Amino acid sequence: MGKFRSWISRLEKRTGRNSFVLKDGTQHHYDFEEAAGALFCYTVAVLASDDPSEVEAEAPPILQAIRNARDPEAAMQPFRPEKPTEAGGFVDPIVLLQDPAPDSRQA
């Protein structure tokens, strides 16, 4: 039984690199490659849209989980570009956590 527990402990530590704590104290585990791809595509769609609220219905599950994280900015950190000046660096998903700006077109 001791070997099994130590194996589980090592496995949990390894998966902990792709997880974050939710507001309710539970861990959200995710596949980084899948989540990063979905988040990148969604971020591009939001940035390219004239009305980001139209895209909101298609938010990937990872974004919903990040918004429910105890520390959303820390949970988003692995998905942010390391070097914003290189290719793809202009797509920073941190903008998805910001409150939408009031629409200046409405009077």
C-alpha positions in Angstrom: 0.0 0.0 0.0 2.9 2.4 0.7 4.2 2.0 -2.8 0.8 2.9 -4.2 0.6 6.0 -2.0 4.0 7.2 -3.0 3.2 6.6 -6.7 0.0 8.6 -6.3 1.9 11.4 -4.5 4.5 11.6 -7.4 1.7 11.6 -9.9 -0.1 14.4 -8.2 3.0 16.5 -8.0 3.6 15.9 -11.7 0.0 16.8 -12.7 0.2 19.8 -10.3 2.2 21.7 -13.0 -1.0 21.8 -15.1 -3.5 22.7 -12.5 -4.6 25.6 -10.3 -6.9 26.1 -7.3 -10.5 27.1 -7.8 -12.4 29.4 -5.5 -14.0 26.4 -3.8 -10.6 25.0 -2.9 -10.6 22.2 -5.4 -7.9 21.7 -8.1 -8.6 22.1 -11.7 -6.3 19.9 -13.8 -5.9 20.4 -17.6 -4.0 19.3 -20.6 -1.7 22.3 -21.4 -1.5 21.8 -25.2 -5.2 21.4 -25.6 -6.1 24.3 -23.3 -3.4 26.6 -24.8 -4.7 25.9 -28.3 -8.3 26.6 -27.4 -7.5 29.7 -25.5 -5.3 31.1 -28.3 -8.1 30.6 -30.9 -10.7 32.1 -28.6 -8.5 35.1 -27.8 -7.9 35.7 -31.6 -11.6 35.5 -32.2 -12.4 38.0 -29.5 -9.7 40.4 -30.6 -10.8 40.2 -34.2 -14.5 40.6 -33.4 -16.3 44.0 -33.6 -18.5 42.8 -30.7 -16.7 40.5 -28.3 -20.0 39.6 -26.6 -21.0 37.7 -29.7 -18.0 35.4 -29.2 -18.6 34.9 -25.4 -20.9 31.9 -25.9 -18.0 30.0 -27.3 -15.6 30.4 -24.4 -13.5 27.3 -23.9 -13.8 25.4 -20.7 -10.3 26.4 -19.6 -11.3 30.1 -19.6 -14.4 29.4 -17.5 -12.2 27.5 -15.0 -9.6 30.3 -15.0 -12.4 32.8 -14.3 -13.4 30.6 -11.3 -9.8 30.3 -10.0 -8.8 31.6 -6.6 -6.2 33.7 -8.4 -7.2 34.1 -12.1 -4.1 36.1 -13.1 -1.8 33.4 -11.7 -3.9 30.7 -13.4 -3.6 32.6 -16.7 0.1 33.1 -16.4 1.2 29.8 -18.2 -0.7 30.8 -21.3 0.8 34.3 -21.6 3.5 34.9 -24.2 7.0 34.8 -22.8 8.4 37.3 -25.3 5.6 39.6 -26.5 7.9 41.0 -29.3 8.1 37.6 -31.0 5.6 35.9 -33.3 2.3 35.3 -31.6 3.3 37.6 -28.8 0.6 40.1 -29.6 -2.1 37.6 -28.5 -2.1 37.8 -24.7 -5.1 36.0 -23.2 -4.9 38.2 -20.0 -7.3 40.6 -21.8 -10.0 38.0 -21.4 -9.9 38.6 -17.6 -10.3 42.4 -17.9 -13.7 44.0 -17.5 -15.1 45.1 -20.8 -14.7 48.9 -21.4 -18.0 50.8 -21.6 -19.1 51.2 -25.2 -18.3 54.8 -26.2 -20.7 54.5 -29.2 -23.7 54.5 -26.9 -25.0 57.8 -25.7 
